Amino acid sequence: MFYRLQLPFSVLSRVARGGAWGVLVVLAGQPLSAQMVLPAPMIEPLLPAALRAEDPSSRNSALRAGSVSHPGATRPPAPTTPFTYGRLALYPRVSASFSYSEGILSEVGRPTNSYISSVSAGFRFDAGRNWALDYGTGWTLYSSRRFKNSPNHNFNFSGALPPLGSWEAGFSQGYSYARAPRIETGRQTERQTVTTSGSFARPLGTKLTFQSSLSQSLSFISASPDSYSWSSSNALQYRLGQSASVGGSVGVSYVDVNPGVNMAAVTASGNFAWAVSPRLTMSASAGTDYRWIFSRGVKSPTTPVFQLGGSYQLFDHTSFNASASRSISPSSFRNQLLDGTSWTLGFGQRLLGVIQISGSVGGQISGYKASRLGVEAGRKDDSYVYSLNAGTTVLRRISLSVGFSATDNSSNRRGYGFNSRTYSVQGGFGF
């Protein structure tokens, strides 16, 4: 089932607040339709995508002096597809899933059970090895009338620009739309995000590299303030031998919250990455977030922040990964900040040569702080998420999987605590 990607006029008018970059977002999102959305998880992942385990070989390549990772710039050789023309290639895909969930919040204080059916379709379009356009769309149906059936859209256009002298540059444009239950809001929540980013890098000798990035993120959440965020980061990376690097960075950001209190932040941090062996890699980044809240009488917080990650491949088909992070950002509630610390442990195992088993356990502590006098904050959540999945591939193109996940959330605010369980089966076909 296919749906045309359309941005409502209300969203277009809000994107216009982003100025020239906001116009770029709309222009890029209109004619290009790109990435597949698999059935949305009933609860958002606790761990940011940036902290999930990386392939050790890709991390080793990133340690080389003068190298910088751009979206689409280092894509591995693509699988074969009959839809090719010269350097152009199209990879269509479809999938369907059926699940049963119990205990998910349809609204604050109301755990609900529901059967959930999802169908989705999408494609990836590659132009050479450096540019890719990806779009996916889907439809999710709930048996419980307490949830609204909803479409999902996910779009991404990314790639690496031709080198200009010793400079390298990358670009990424994304859009997503989903309506799913969330821990933070305690209900099914509609969310749209529009992201634009650019990265630049230049080697300064054989061991030192300068990296810079600019990004814009626009977030529109139902019954929550709109958020317009702009940020920039500048970093120096120094290679230590062939398998390690150290560096430091300074980032600045500004967030326009409407309605709500605006804020700015400066984050200074240091980082370290080490490929101990072909099977063991680790990385760490730690620093301080200095935040200015533009509201009288509110103390501007200074928050330690960090990101830790590591992976270990015990055998050829057995791997483990671990990660942890802490960050602070505006929450989905008006005039409140969200201070979150999360961790995760995971593993992957191939059985009998054809079945891939993966599992993870993670936790997050979330604290809410007022960004304006008179606002009642103080909510604190303690969440745990467990998942186990098994999948296989048939005839190279057909994927089949079964899964189980559990989420336990305790909160000092009545109605936000819950215990949910989800059992799912999924099948897909794609190139």
N, C-alpha and C positions, 0 to 999 in steps of 0.2 A: 504494500500500500504506500503510495507516494503522496507527498504534500509539498506544495510550493512554499518556499521560504519567503514570508512576508513580515515586515516590521510594521506594527500598528502605528498610526499617525502620532499617538501619544508618545510612543517610544522615539520616533523620529524627531519630535520636537524636543524631547529631553536630550537626545544625542547631540542636537545642535548646540547645547550648552558647552560641548567639548571643543568648540571652535573649529579650526582647520582640521584637526585630527578627527573630530567628530564627524565632519563631512566625509573624510576619507573612509571612516568606518562604514557609513551608509553606502558610499559608492562601491566599496569593495564587497559589501554584503549583498547587493542587489542582483547583479547579473550572474554571480558565481554561486552555484549551489553545491555545497560539498561535505560531509562526513557522516558516517553511520552512527546512530545512537542505539546501543544495545539497551535492553530493558533497564530503566533507571533503578539503582539500588534503593531499597526501601529506606535505608538510613545512609546519609552521606558518609563517605569514608572519613575516618578520623585523621588520617595522615595525609598531609599535602603531597601531591603527586611528585613534587621535586625531591622528596625524601625516600621514595620507594627504591628498592634495590636496582642497581644498574648492572649491565653486563660488564664483567671485568675487562674484557678486551676493549670496550668503548672507553672505559675509564683510563686504561693505559694510554690510549691514543691521545686523550685529552691532556696528559701530563707532558707531552712533547713541547719543547720551547717553540713559541711562535704559532702554536695551533690554537684554534678557537672553534668551538662547536656551534654551528648554525643549524636552524631547522632545515632539514632536507639536504644539507651539504654533505653529510656522511652516511646517507641511506645505503644499507647493504643491497647487494644485487636482488632485484625484485623477482618474485616467482613468475613463471610463464603465464601469459594471458593471450587469448586469441585476438583481443581487441587492441592491436598496435598499428601505428603508422609512423614509420621512421623512429624518431626519438620520443614519440608520444605513446602513452599506454593508458588503458582504462581498466580498472579492477572493480567490477560490480560485486555486490554481496547482499544477501538477505538472511534474516534469522527470525526465529519465533521462540517464545518461552512461555512456560506455565508454572506458576508458583502458588503456594499457600502460605499466608503470613498471619500470625496471631499476635495480638498485643501491641500493634503499631498504633500510634496516636492519630486519630482523625481530627481531634482538636484537644486543647489542653484538658487533661483529666478524663479523657474518654478513650481507653484502649479498645481497639476494634480488630476483628478477624475478617479476612477477605481472601478470596481467590483472585489472582491477578494474571491476566493474559496480555502478552505483548507481541507485536509484530513490528519488524523494522527492516529498512532497506537503505542502502547507501552505495557510494562508490568513491574510489580514489583515482584521481587523474594526475599522472606524472608527465611533466615536460622535461625530458632529460633526467639527469641525476640530482639536480639542485633545486627543482621547483615541484611542489605538489599542492593539489587542491583536493580537499576531502569534505564530503558532505554525507550526513545521515539523517534519516527521519524515522519516526516510529509512532505507534499508537498504543496506549496502555489502557486496558479495561479492568475495572474493579467490580467484583460481585456485590460488594457492600455499597449501598447508596450514600453512605457517609463520605465516600471519596468521589471526586469528579474524574471521569474518564478524560484523558488528556493526550495531546500530541507532544512529541519531543523533537527538537532540532539541534543539530550540532554542525558547525561549519569551521573549517580552518584552511587558510591559504598561507603557505610558508616557503621560504627558500633562501638561498645564498646569492648575493649580488656578485657580478664579476669583480675580481680584485682590481683595486685602483692603486697602482704602485705597490707599496708594502702593506696597504690597508685591506682588510677583509670586512665584509658587512653582511648581516642577515636581517630578515624581515619576517614578521608573523602577524596575521590578522585572524581573529576568531570571533565567533558568535555562538551562544548556546541558549536554549530555552527548555525549561523542564518544570513540571509541577509534581513534587514528591514530598512525602513526610520528612521533616527535618528535626533533629534533636533540639536545636536552638530555639525554634519557634513553637515546637510542640504540636504541630499540625501540618497538613498538606499545604505546601507553600509554592506559589508560582515565582520563578526566578529567571531573569534574563541578564546575561552578561555580554559585554562587548569589549574585546581586548585588542590592543594594537601595541606592537613592540618592535624595536630595532636594536641591533647589536653591532658593535664595531670593535676591531682588534688590530693591533700593530705590534710586530716583534721589535724589541729594543735590544738588539744583539742576539746572541745565540741561546741565552738562558732566560732573559727577562721579556715579558709580554705585557702590554697595556691593553686593557679591555674596558669598554664603556657600553652602557645601554640606556635607552629611553623607553618608557612604557606609559600607556594610558589604560585604565580599567574603569568601565562604567557598569554599575550594578543596579538593577531595578527589581526589588522584591515586593511582593504584594503585602499591603498593610504595614510596610516598613519604609523608612526614609530612603530616597535615592542617593547613591554614592558615586561621586566623580573623583577619581584618583589619578594623579600624575606623579611619576617618580623617575629618578635618574641614579645610576650607580657607576662609579669609576673604580677600577681595581688594577693592581699590579700583581703579576704572578711570576714567581722565580722557580726555575727547575733545579731540583737537587738530584743530580745523577739522571738515570734513565727511568726511574720508577717513583719519584716523589716530587712534590712541589709545595711551596708555601706562598702565601700572599696576604694582602690586606686590601680592604675596600672601604669606601665611604659612600653612603647612599642618602639621598634627600627625597622627601615626598611631601605632597600636599593633598589633603582630602577635603572636598566640598560635600557636605552632607545637607540634603534638602528634603524636609526641614530638619534642622539640628545644628549642632556646634561643629564648626570647621576646625581642622587641626593640621599641624605640620610636624615633620619628624626628621631627625638626622640619625642614621645608624652607622656606627663605626665597628668594623669587625676584622678579625684575622682568620685565615683558613689554612688547612693542611690536608693534603691527599697523599696516600701512599699505597702503591701496589706492592705489597709485601712479597707476593709470589704470583704466578699466573692464576692461582686459585683463591688467593686472599687479598682483598682490597678494603681500605677504610678511608674515611674522610671526616673532617670536623671543621666547624665554623662557629665562632663565638664572638660576641660583642655586646654593645649596649645600644638600646633604643632611647634616644632623647626626644621626648614628645612635648610639643607646645599646644595647649588647648586654648582656643580663643573664646574664653568665657570667664567673666569676672568671678574671683573668689575661689576658683578651682585650681588646685596645685597640679602643675605639669609633672607627669610621672617619668621616672627614669627606670627602665626595665632591662634586666639582662636577657639576651636572646641567644639562641644557639640552634645548630643543626648537626646531628651526628648520623653517620651511616656506615654500614659495613656489610660485606658479603663474603661467603666462604663456600667453595665448591669442593665438597668432601670427595665425591667420585664424579665420573663423567656425567651422571644423571641424578646426582644428589646435591642439593644446594641449600644454604641457609642464609638468611639476611636479617639485619636488625637496624633500627633507626629510632631517633628521638628528636624532638624539637620543642622550642618555645617561641611564641610570637605574641604580639599585641596589635589590635586593629579595631576599627569601629565595629560594633555589633549590629545585628539586625533590629535592635531596639533603639528607639530614639534617645539620643543624649546618653549613650552608654558605650563603654569600651569592653572588648572581650580579650581577656588574658588567658591564653591556652597553652598547656604543656601536654605533649602527646608522645607515645612510644609504640613500637610495634615489633613483633618477632614473626618471622615467616620461614617456610621451607617449601621446597619443590622436589618431587621424586617421580621418576619414570618407572613403571612396572611392566614386566613382560614385553618390553620394547614398544608398546603401543598406548599404554594408559598413563596419563600425566596426572599426578596427585599434587595438590597444593593446599596449604593451610596457613592460617595466621591468627595471632591474638594481639590485640592492641588495647590501649587505654588512653584516656584523656581527662585532664582536670581543667575545667572551664570556670573562670571567675569573671563576674561582671562588675564594672566600676562606673560610677556616675561621672559624666563630663560636663554637668551643669548643676549648680546649687539647687536644692529642692527636689532633685530626681531620686526616687527610691530605687537603689540598685542592691547589690549584695548577694544576688543569686549565685549559687555555686553548684556545679554539676560534676559528678564523677561517673564516667562512662567506660564500659568494657565491650569490645566487639570480638567475636570469634567467628571464624569461617573455615569451611572445608569443602574442597571441590575436586571432582574427578572428571576427566575428559579424554576423548580420543578423536582421531581423524580417520575417516573412511574414504577410500578412493581418492585421497589427496585433497578433495574439495569440500567434503562434508564433515562438519564438526558436531559432536554430540557431547553433552556434559550434564552432570547432576551436581547439586550443591546444597549446602546447609549453612546458615548464618544465624547468629544470636547476638542481640544487643541488650545490655543491662545498663540502665541509666538511673542513678539516684540523684535527687536534687533537694535542696533545702527549701524550695518553693513548691507548694502543693500543686499537683497536676502535671508536673514535668517529669516525674519519675515513671518508668515503665520497664517491662521485660518483654522483648519480642523474639519470635522465632520464625524463620523463613526456610521453606523447603522448595527447591526449584529444579526444573529440567529445561534444557535448552538445546536447540538444534540450529545449524546454520549452513549456508552454502556460499562459497565465495572464491574469488581468484586472488 
